[in-house]
Amino acid sequence: MEQEKLVFKIADIVKESYLIVPADRAAWTGLVLGIEHDAWVFNKLYDLQTQDRVVVLWLDTGLIEELPCSVLLLEYREEE
């Protein structure tokens, strides 16, 4: 699945991208609790790029965190 075009859904199982995982631990696995489309705005050199804000419950720790979709990887999605 191409990550840039992926739109997460509530109840997806996700994993942290290697970009945000500290060297002293493994990537956490989490459950998507919510999505706010185009909530993050990143400034590129000549244009603005928006990304979805994804609310994740990390199953490893019980923490809830809001992250841009680009730092998450889809592990599992229940087929409809």
N, C-alpha and C positions, 0 to 999 in steps of 0.2 A: 504494500500500500504506500502511495506517495505521501509523505508527511506534510508537505506544504499545502496540499489541497484537502487534507483530512479535516472533517468537522466532527469534533467529539460529540458524544451523546451522553445523557445522564445514564448512569449504571455501567458505562464502559470501564474496563479494567486497564489501567495505564501504569507505565513505569517511567521513572526519571530518565532524562537524556544524560549521557555521560558528561555533557557540558556543565551540569550543575551538581554532580555527585562528588563530594569530597573524597580525596584519595584514601582516607582511612576507613571507608565503609562501602558496602555494596549499594546498588540502586534500590530505592524503595518501590514497593508496589502499592497502588492506591485505587480508590473507587471514585469516579466522577460524580459529584453531588449537584453541580450546577454549572451553567455556561452563560456568559454574557458576551454576545457577539460584538466584535469590533470595539472592545472596551480598552484595549491597550493600543497606544499610538507610539510608534517608533519613528524617529526622524532619520531618514537616510539623507544622503548628500543633496539630492534635488527633489525628493518627494517624501510624503508621509506614508508609512505602511501600518495598517491596522492588523491586530490579531485578537482572537477570542481570549477572554479571561476564563480560565477553568478553575473551579473550586474542587479540590481533591481531598479526600479523607485518606491519609496514609495508613494502611493496614498494619505496617510494621511498628508504628509508634502511637497511633490514635490522633495525631495532629491533623488539623484542617488547614490547608494552605491555598492561596490564590496564585495562579501562575499563568504566564502567557502560553498559548498552545504549542509554540515552537520548542519548548523544553520538555515536552511529554511525548512518549511513544505509546502507541496503542498495543496492548497485549492481548486483549480479548473483547469481543463484542457479541452479545447475544443476537442471533439472527431473528428477524421478525417473521 
